Amino acid sequence: MEGQRWTVSAAWFASEPLFTDTFWQVVKVIAGGAITGLVIGLFTVWVLQRTMSEQGKDTLADRVIGGTRVADEEDVAAQTTLLCGSDALRIGPVPIPRRIETRHFAILGTTGSGKTTALRQMLDGIERRGEAALVYDTSGEFIAHYYNPARGDIILNPFDARCAFWTPFDEISHPADADRIARQLVSETSSQDDDVWLETSRILVANMIRSLWAEKN
């Protein structure tokens, strides 16, 4: 057969088991590699996206460097309960440690949000402890609820008939005290033109108080 030429058709190649098996094995390897590469690529992209997203969240997240923090009532109550006794004043379920009872409290809210209720809760606690409180009552609501003259409560309101008697002359033990009272009665203004008469007005008021005090004595 050496030197002879054989001619075969394409159909013979297509029907030959050796060639067809080899062809389909190559197709399977290529397809399997493509699918495996696609899966690995998609998984890698997903992992990178999640990692970068988490890093971005950490970068953009708020961080407390120092100072006060906003917390809900459960967290605050859990912290302050350890510092308080059974007679602690409370705002809602949150007890207030004694060492911060005299600090400033800002109670903000619209009408009907419970600001007065919170103040009443604190005053009830003060009343139970038998302690005194200085209440600036603009509406008279606290006076109506808590005022008890038998307990020694005092009202300082010149427009209330129950007001404790007071006169500025009770504050004077020396003529120089009139100058101090005049400075409190005649306060400074924001206008420099009006302040020109400030000292003159104080001198006039102080002299009037001194004269009336001298007549009383």
Secondary structure, 3 states (H helix, E strand, C coil): CCCCCCCCCHHHHHHCHHHHHHHHHHHHHHHHHHHHHHHHHHHHHHHHHHHHHHHHHHHHCCCCCCCCCCCCHHHHHHHHHHHCCCCCEEECCEEECHHHCCCCCCCCCCCCCCHHHHHHHHHHHHHHCCCCCCCCCCCCHHHHHHCCHHHCCCECCCCCCCECCCCHHHHCCCCCHHHHHHHHHCCCCCCHHHHCCHHHHHHHHHHHHHHHHHHHC
